[in-house]
């Protein structure tokens, strides 16, 4: 982590994309991130990929955590990544996916640029430590 990042809290967007209405896990991870000293923005439910991209760009986040339980990850996550690329924000944003993702889909998501996929039961400290070790340095 750079000196600037040590001075400024890591900024995270916890996002619920698509029609998925289950947000308990997103609230739990948002609180854990805040307790770890991160700044957290929560998107709210039922956001379009374009809304998530706009929020990530406007909030200048370091981390985008996409929480998805609906099974639409292979459709929605690529749209979010494409949007970040259009705004030249992808290389500066650590993209994580959490939720119920079949094992066979994890490699496809990682090939798109998702840094890590966290399933149910992942210890909070594991996710927090992953962010601390992998958050992109700012120029």
Phi, psi and omega in degrees: 000135181286166179299321179296318180292329177291327179283325182250137181295147174295131180261126183237140169250119174263117191239138172249113185251144176083204187271001180301121182254009181262111186238010180301314180298322179295320178292321179296315181290324178299317178295318179298320178296317179298316179298333179277358178097006178277151169276134185233134172243133178250132185285335191086176184277160168059046180266141175285154177307321180297324178295320180295316179299313180301316180296318180297318181289313182295324181275353179052054184281153174271329186229134172242111177257114181261118178261123183214128180237359189277347184089002182265017184300324181288344177262315189277319182298315177302324179295322178295314181297317178301319179295318177298320179296321179299328179264011183053036181251354186293316183293339180263004186234123175279114183260123178239151175235134177231148178135202182266099181239121178301143181309320183292344179266344183301315181298320178298317179295320180292325176296330177286340180123002174294128184288322181199153176243128180245122181267177178302141178088357177296129178299138181304318183298328178296316179293316180297316180295321177301316179297310182302324182276345188233357182300133181297143176283142178271145179286000000 
